[in-house]
Amino acid sequence: MTENKVEIKARSVELLEDRGETSRFTHAEIDEQGKLIMYTQDIGKTPEEVWGDSDYEFWVTVLAEHKDMLLLALIEKLYAGRFSAVDEFRDFLESKGIPHKFENWT
């Protein structure tokens, strides 16, 4: 039985930084109310041409009470039909330093 004890401090992650004529920055965060927000900011040529402003922002919010639904949907998308799903999930948790407990029974 293994139990990892790592303090998770990150409340946001950078998903994309793509600089160019039109730059795009995408992040996901958990806010103070426990909501998950994924947001993008476009800066440069395209927002100027389309919106007449140098930047354009958009986002999707999942309320705290629906994060478990999201978590299960993402796990299903990543691991459904995979023979080694539990092993891969455990390896993923370990690679990210996410505390977990692995148990087995024989």
PERA-V450687 format. One record per backbone hydrogen bond with DSSP energy under -0.5 kcal/mol. CO is the residue of the C=O (numbers start at 1). NH is the residue of the N-H. E is the energy in kcal/mol with one decimal. If there is no record, write none. Layout:
# PERA-V450687
CO_NH_E ; CO_NH_E
This chain:
# PERA-V450687
2_102_-1.7 ; 4_6_-0.5 ; 6_8_-0.5 ; 7_9_-0.7 ; 11_30_-2.8 ; 13_15_-0.5 ; 13_28_-2.2 ; 16_26_-2.4 ; 17_19_-0.5 ; 18_24_-2.6 ; 21_45_-2.0 ; 23_43_-2.6 ; 24_18_-2.9 ; 25_41_-2.4 ; 26_15_-2.9 ; 26_16_-1.9 ; 27_39_-2.6 ; 28_13_-2.8 ; 29_31_-0.5 ; 29_37_-2.8 ; 31_34_-2.1 ; 35_31_-2.4 ; 35_37_-0.5 ; 36_62_-2.9 ; 37_29_-2.3 ; 37_39_-0.5 ; 38_60_-2.5 ; 39_27_-2.4 ; 40_58_-2.1 ; 41_25_-2.1 ; 42_56_-2.2 ; 43_23_-3.1 ; 44_48_-1.7 ; 45_49_-2.6 ; 46_50_-2.9 ; 47_51_-2.7 ; 47_52_-0.8 ; 47_53_-1.2 ; 48_52_-1.0 ; 54_44_-2.5 ; 56_42_-3.1 ; 58_40_-2.9 ; 60_38_-2.4 ; 61_63_-0.5 ; 62_36_-2.5 ; 63_66_-2.3 ; 64_67_-1.4 ; 66_70_-1.8 ; 67_71_-2.9 ; 68_72_-2.4 ; 69_73_-2.1 ; 70_74_-2.6 ; 71_75_-2.4 ; 72_76_-2.4 ; 73_77_-2.3 ; 74_78_-2.3 ; 75_79_-2.7 ; 76_80_-2.1 ; 79_82_-2.0 ; 81_83_-0.6 ; 82_85_-1.6 ; 84_88_-2.9 ; 85_89_-2.6 ; 86_90_-2.6 ; 87_91_-2.6 ; 88_92_-2.4 ; 89_93_-2.5 ; 90_94_-2.4 ; 91_95_-2.4 ; 92_96_-1.6 ; 93_98_-2.6 ; 94_97_-1.1 ; 97_99_-0.6 ; 100_4_-1.5 ; 102_2_-0.9
